[in-house]
Amino acid sequence: MKTIARSFTVLLLIGGGLLSASLRAAEVYVSAAASLTDVLTEIAATYEKESGDHLVFNFAASSVLARQIEEGAPADLIVSADEAKLDELEKKGLLLAGTRKSLLSNTLVIVVPADSGAVIKSAKDLAGPEIKKIALGEPGSVPAGIYAKEYLEKLGLWEQLRDKIVPVENVRAALAAVEAGNAEAGIVYKTDAMISKKVKAAYEVPAAEGPAISYPLAVIKDAREPEAATRLAAYLSSGVAEAAFEKYGFIVKH
């Protein structure tokens, strides 16, 4: 009887350990703006080791991410490149109350191929004859494109440059277009320009003159892993994560 009791106790301990391990580890689906690809991938490597959770990323334009979530695609946490997309999700009751937070900011830059001789001292120079195509995110839906259009409209340049605009699916596609030489210039985030050796930032839009860029995050109301997603959201505001964001050129909000 004692042997049976001991065996039963061992099984309970093993079973309890496996159960607690399974409760600690979670697979968290993160929908994040394309411009966050590199920094979140780096942060994930550290976070997964510390937490035991596994992060599954879906990087795309924020407009695409919002639409996917509306259609029921798996997502536990969203990090958008603008507040408008989260406003839409919140109005539809798709965000977990009390979890929304504005995390980061960014600035816009005008990029040209690294070997380009084009001189861009201001956005007005985009009207010059040497610039035939300007790549930017779809200005009707992609945050980077919306921000770029807002900036150009503020300067009274949008109508003048409209025929040169090449709209693409997200900000990384705009960067790729300039890298490949398919556009003489592009308007992207500073953080995107920093990760490429094939382009150079010809002009950085002063933060005071550019649009108010904001990256908010929130846990999805129907998240499969709400507790794990909430832990990750908190970690993204930690000192370790903030240092990574700043290394990649993001502006951390406090």
C-alpha positions in Angstrom: 0.0 0.0 0.0 2.8 2.4 0.9 4.5 1.7 -2.5 1.2 2.4 -4.3 0.7 5.6 -2.3 4.3 6.7 -3.1 3.8 6.0 -6.8 0.5 7.9 -6.8 2.2 10.8 -5.1 5.0 10.8 -7.7 2.4 10.7 -10.5 0.6 13.7 -8.9 3.8 15.6 -8.6 4.8 14.9 -12.2 1.3 15.6 -13.5 1.2 18.8 -11.5 4.6 19.9 -12.8 3.5 19.3 -16.4 0.2 21.1 -15.9 2.0 24.1 -14.3 4.5 24.1 -17.2 1.7 24.1 -19.7 0.0 26.9 -17.9 3.2 29.0 -17.9 4.0 28.5 -21.6 1.7 30.1 -24.1 1.7 30.7 -27.8 0.9 34.3 -28.3 -0.3 35.6 -31.7 0.9 39.1 -32.3 -0.3 41.3 -35.2 2.2 44.1 -35.6 2.9 46.9 -38.1 5.4 46.0 -40.8 7.8 48.8 -39.6 8.2 46.9 -36.3 9.5 43.7 -37.9 13.1 43.9 -37.0 12.8 45.3 -33.5 10.1 43.0 -32.3 11.9 40.0 -33.7 14.9 41.0 -31.6 12.8 41.6 -28.5 11.0 38.2 -29.0 14.3 36.3 -28.8 14.9 37.6 -25.3 11.3 37.5 -24.1 10.7 33.9 -25.2 13.8 32.8 -23.1 12.6 34.8 -20.1 8.9 33.9 -20.2 8.8 30.5 -21.8 6.0 31.8 -24.1 6.3 31.5 -27.9 5.4 34.5 -30.0 3.9 34.1 -33.5 4.1 37.3 -35.5 1.9 38.5 -38.3 3.6 41.6 -39.8 1.6 43.7 -42.3 0.1 47.1 -42.8 -2.0 48.1 -39.9 -5.0 48.4 -42.1 -4.6 44.8 -43.1 -4.1 43.7 -39.6 -7.3 45.5 -38.4 -9.3 43.9 -41.2 -8.0 40.5 -40.4 -9.0 40.8 -36.8 -12.4 42.0 -37.8 -12.8 38.9 -39.9 -11.8 36.6 -37.0 -8.2 35.9 -37.7 -6.2 34.6 -34.7 -4.7 37.4 -32.7 -4.0 38.0 -29.1 -2.2 41.4 -29.2 -2.1 44.1 -31.9 0.5 46.8 -32.2 -0.6 49.3 -34.8 1.3 52.1 -36.5 -1.6 54.6 -36.0 -4.4 55.3 -33.5 -7.1 55.3 -36.1 -7.0 51.5 -36.7 -7.4 50.8 -33.0 -10.2 53.4 -32.8 -12.1 51.3 -35.4 -11.5 48.0 -33.5 -12.4 49.6 -30.2 -15.7 51.0 -31.6 -16.6 47.4 -32.8 -15.9 46.0 -29.3 -12.9 44.0 -30.4 -10.3 45.2 -27.9 -10.0 44.1 -24.2 -11.0 47.1 -22.1 -8.2 48.7 -20.2 -5.3 47.3 -22.2 -4.9 50.0 -24.9 -1.7 52.1 -24.6 0.2 54.4 -26.9 3.7 52.9 -27.0 5.9 54.6 -29.5 6.4 57.4 -32.0 8.5 57.8 -35.1 9.5 60.3 -37.8 9.3 60.4 -41.5 12.2 60.5 -43.9 12.7 60.9 -47.6 14.9 58.1 -48.9 16.8 57.8 -52.2 19.0 54.9 -53.4 22.3 54.8 -51.7 24.2 55.6 -54.9 21.8 58.4 -56.0 23.1 61.8 -56.6 19.8 63.5 -56.0 19.9 66.4 -53.6 16.8 66.6 -51.4 17.0 69.5 -49.0 13.3 69.6 -48.4 10.1 67.9 -49.6 9.8 70.6 -52.3 12.7 69.0 -54.1 10.6 66.0 -54.8 9.0 68.1 -57.6 12.3 68.2 -59.4 12.7 66.5 -62.8 15.1 63.9 -61.5 12.5 62.4 -59.2 10.0 60.6 -61.5 8.5 58.1 -59.0 7.9 58.4 -55.2 7.1 55.2 -53.3 5.0 55.3 -50.2 2.4 53.2 -48.4 -1.1 53.3 -49.9 -2.2 56.8 -48.8 -5.8 55.8 -48.3 -5.2 53.0 -45.8 -1.6 52.4 -44.8 -0.5 54.5 -41.8 2.9 55.4 -43.3 1.2 56.5 -46.5 -1.5 58.4 -44.6 1.2 60.2 -42.6 3.1 61.0 -45.8 0.1 62.4 -47.5 -0.9 64.5 -44.5 2.6 66.0 -44.4 2.7 66.8 -48.2 -0.8 68.3 -48.0 0.3 70.5 -45.1 3.1 71.8 -47.4 0.7 72.2 -50.3 2.7 69.7 -52.4 0.3 66.7 -52.6 -1.5 67.8 -55.8 1.7 68.8 -57.4 3.3 65.4 -56.7 0.2 63.2 -57.1 1.2 61.8 -60.6 4.6 60.7 -59.2 3.2 58.8 -56.3 3.5 55.0 -56.4 1.3 53.5 -53.7 2.4 50.1 -52.3 1.0 47.7 -49.7 3.1 48.8 -46.7 6.0 50.9 -45.6 8.5 48.0 -46.1 7.3 47.7 -49.7 8.0 51.4 -50.2 11.5 50.9 -48.9 12.0 47.9 -51.2 10.9 49.9 -54.2 13.6 52.5 -53.6 16.2 49.8 -52.8 15.4 48.1 -56.1 15.6 51.3 -58.1 12.0 51.2 -59.0 11.4 54.6 -57.5 13.9 57.5 -57.3 12.6 58.4 -53.8 10.3 57.2 -51.1 8.8 58.4 -47.9 9.2 55.9 -45.0 9.8 55.9 -41.3 13.2 56.8 -40.0 13.4 53.4 -38.4 13.0 51.7 -41.8 15.7 53.8 -43.4 18.1 52.9 -40.6 17.9 49.1 -41.3 18.8 49.4 -45.0 22.2 49.8 -46.6 20.7 50.2 -50.0 19.1 53.6 -49.3 20.1 56.8 -47.6 17.9 59.3 -45.8 18.2 62.4 -47.9 15.9 64.4 -45.7 14.4 63.8 -42.2 11.1 65.6 -41.5 11.5 67.5 -38.2 9.2 66.0 -35.6 7.6 69.4 -34.9 6.7 69.8 -38.6 5.6 66.3 -39.4 2.4 64.4 -38.5 1.9 63.1 -35.0 2.9 59.4 -35.4 1.7 57.0 -32.8 2.0 53.2 -32.3 -0.6 52.0 -29.9 -1.1 48.4 -28.7 -4.0 46.5 -27.2 -5.0 43.0 -26.2 -7.8 41.5 -28.4 -11.0 40.9 -26.6 -11.4 37.4 -27.9 -7.7 36.5 -27.4 -7.0 32.9 -26.8 -4.2 33.9 -24.5 -5.3 37.1 -22.8 -3.1 36.7 -19.7 0.0 36.0 -21.8 -0.8 38.8 -24.2 -1.2 41.2 -21.2 2.2 40.1 -19.8 3.8 40.7 -23.2 2.1 44.2 -23.5 3.6 45.1 -20.1 7.1 43.8 -21.2 7.0 46.0 -24.2 7.0 49.0 -21.8 9.9 47.6 -19.8 13.4 49.0 -19.8 14.8 46.1 -21.8 12.2 46.6 -24.6 12.5 50.4 -24.5 16.3 50.1 -25.0 15.7 47.9 -28.1 13.1 50.3 -29.5 15.4 53.3 -29.1 18.3 51.4 -30.7 16.2 50.9 -33.8 15.3 54.7 -33.9 11.8 54.6 -32.3 10.7 57.3 -29.9 9.5 55.7 -26.7 6.4 57.3 -25.1 6.2 57.6 -21.3 
